[in-house]
Amino acid sequence: DLFNYVCTTAFEEYGRLVRFWVVNEPQVLISTARDAEKIMQGMQHHMKSSNYRLLKAWMGDGLLTSKDEKWRVHRKILTPAFHFNILHEFLPIINKNSKILVDQLENSPTVKKGNEFNIFDHVSLCALDIICESSMGTSINAQTSADSLYVKAVNRLNAIVTERYFSPVLRFDIFWKFSSLKKEMDRYLKISDDYTDMVIEERRKYLHSGNKKKNLAFLDMLLKAQDEGGRFLTNVDIRDEVSTFMFEGHDTVTTATSWVLFMMGTHLDIQERAVEELEAVFGDSGRAPTMNDLTELKFLDRCIKESLRLYPSVPFFERHLREDAVLHDGKVIPAGCNITIIPYRIQRDPEFFPDPEKFDPDRFLPENSQKRHAYAYVPFSAGPRNCIGQKFAIMEEKVVVSTVLRKFRVMAAHTLDETELEVAMILKPKNGLRVKLYERTDKPSLSVQ
Ligand code: HEM
């Protein structure tokens, strides 16, 4: 199938670099850490490929798609929001929603009967609540009222963007313009834009009222910068950044979190080690994690990293070369090419990860990882265009996974071999990740204090 061909077979047939044509545009696939470094390390090749124009209908010129001065200015404004000293402000939001997730699972008839279900569906609503409240400062209660129009809009927009990206026909504007999918997209864009505009307006009024009691939101950084006369920051710019966060911070975390839980469910010895660590940190208490607790969860941290190695939420990303790129062995990729960097392949290189298919969290022990090539592990990309939300994402994963594991024993309902991967912008298994949950009966009830 296409996923295996692009990520594996193509390199076995043609070697470490593969070139093909998408109509009149040359595309080069990169599969090794040393080549990836030459593309990602500086600002020289920071421009995204022409394929990202397909994302622009939703997120305009947000951080993910923009370039040059606009990208630089916006990145500078948003970077402080992800500083370690600020991140703790988001912990109550993550704790609250993880608790709701566990409550929902506990009360679900499917879970009670010991039936299997797709863990993805539940984690997705939880991640949506978290990213919405963290970026906009408002709660949409996706977990408790799944029929909200905005929730539907975000989910459909994600799916439509992906469908267009991989459609050999709809990617061309001429066919897209007259398609029913475009009509549907316009409908959901209006719902999403209207909602975001309304939240931005309310948040602006709230901040101007001088009331500082509510949690900080990423949006506040942008509104503050606009107040201070920030260049480039129109209302549409702010909306684009919020939409970018809703896109980048939702499905990515959902996939990553679901995979860790599933991997725990297929590797019960590893799950037990993680639970022993949780018991050491939380004892018999049902208290919610603090930032200090999260730092203590070192084994869980390694499980999350290892899961992202095997199943990077973003299995590939792309650049457009405005100048020639010289690779580590002197080979030149000429200006004008689009480049696809494939973490899914790079992170399976046996030179850096012996027995690469094995799920082994201890690869990330300091003594096993310190000397590894800096670009051998790039689930969050690397260099100046790396993921701005990576610390937030790991913090969220740790809280959600630990909250679930403190309450439930997770058992996978199928094997890894039976899990077929889909070619999409986000690495999703075609038929979901199905698990069964069993309550750890001797555990106290969890609190969000
Ligand atoms: C496990 C979760 C996540 C993974 C694996 C992930 C991965 C990535 C990757 C690979 C990129 C580079 C994409 C490209 O070049 O096309 C990226 C960029 C980005 N991510 Fe994440 N991401 C995650 C979570 C998040 C979260 C939670 C947020 C926001 C709170 C976020 C915000 C962004 C933004 C804004 C960019 C664009 C950065 C720029 O170009 O300056 N991501 N992410």
Residues whose N, C-alpha, C, O or C-beta is under 5 A from the ligand:
A	BS01	HEM	L63 L64 F245 E248 G249 T252 V253 A256 S313 V314 F317 E318 V378 P379 F380 S381 P384 R385 N386 C387 I388 G389 F392 A393
